[in-house]
Amino acid sequence: MPVPFESLIPFAIISGMFLVTGTGIRYAQTKRNEGKVARYSLDDWDRKMLQRDKQLTGTERGQIDEPVAPAEFKVNSAWKVYDSLRNDFA
């Protein structure tokens, strides 16, 4: 004779797995974005600002309020690396 609540155990296991995976994905996204909400629908301006922030601070989501860029900002452009590689292989 079946017990009326015997389906609750598999339901609890499945619900628990959804909870674990959802929490894990949320943790990974938060960790990747340095604790900030993920950005969606990025346009060209937003991508350029992310690249600028990465050059200034070393992380894509980091921002600084200094009016003058650090001295390293002059030499950490990806285009300089690209030009040197292009000249080496040409």
C-alpha distance (Angstrom), angle and dihedral (degrees) to the residues before:
residue distance angle dihedral
M1 . . .
P2 3.81 . .
V3 3.77 120.7 .
P4 3.83 113.1 -127.3
F5 3.79 94.1 -132.4
E6 3.82 98.1 45.1
S7 3.82 91.3 102.9
L8 3.80 90.9 58.9
I9 3.82 93.6 76.2
P10 3.84 95.9 60.5
F11 3.80 89.5 40.1
A12 3.81 90.0 54.2
I13 3.82 91.6 47.8
I14 3.81 92.6 50.2
S15 3.81 92.5 45.1
G16 3.80 90.2 48.2
M17 3.80 91.4 52.5
F18 3.81 91.1 50.8
L19 3.79 88.6 50.3
V20 3.81 93.3 48.7
T21 3.82 94.7 48.0
G22 3.81 93.4 44.6
T23 3.78 91.7 49.7
G24 3.80 91.0 46.9
I25 3.80 93.0 51.5
R26 3.80 91.5 47.0
Y27 3.82 90.7 49.7
A28 3.81 92.0 49.8
Q29 3.81 92.5 49.5
T30 3.78 92.4 47.5
K31 3.80 91.7 47.8
R32 3.81 91.2 48.8
N33 3.82 91.7 50.6
E34 3.81 94.7 46.3
G35 3.80 93.4 -110.2
K36 3.79 94.9 -50.3
V37 3.80 129.4 117.2
A38 3.81 114.6 -88.0
R39 3.81 116.5 -100.9
Y40 3.80 120.3 -124.0
S41 3.81 133.8 -171.6
L42 3.79 96.0 22.8
D43 3.76 114.9 -170.6
D44 3.80 127.7 -161.6
W45 3.82 93.0 -85.5
D46 3.81 92.2 53.6
R47 3.81 91.9 48.9
K48 3.79 91.1 50.6
M49 3.80 90.6 49.6
L50 3.83 90.2 50.1
Q51 3.81 88.9 51.5
R52 3.82 91.1 48.1
D53 3.80 91.6 48.7
K54 3.80 90.0 49.6
Q55 3.79 90.6 52.4
L56 3.79 93.2 46.8
T57 3.79 100.3 42.7
G58 3.81 107.3 14.4
T59 3.81 94.1 -115.8
E60 3.79 130.2 78.1
R61 3.79 95.0 -129.7
G62 3.80 98.0 39.5
Q63 3.77 118.9 104.9
I64 3.78 133.5 -173.7
D65 3.78 131.3 -161.6
E66 3.79 98.3 -148.3
P67 3.83 112.5 130.1
V68 3.82 91.7 -145.1
A69 3.79 123.3 55.1
P70 3.80 117.9 -123.3
A71 3.81 118.4 -100.1
E72 3.83 91.3 -108.1
F73 3.81 89.4 64.4
K74 3.83 90.1 76.5
V75 3.80 94.9 60.9
N76 3.81 106.6 31.4
S77 3.79 98.2 80.7
A78 3.80 117.8 131.2
W79 3.80 89.4 -142.2
K80 3.80 91.7 66.9
V81 3.81 89.6 54.4
Y82 3.81 90.5 46.2
D83 3.82 92.3 50.5
S84 3.79 92.3 49.4
L85 3.81 92.1 48.9
R86 3.78 91.9 46.3
N87 3.80 91.1 51.7
D88 3.81 91.9 48.2
F89 3.80 94.3 54.3
A90 3.80 98.7 37.0
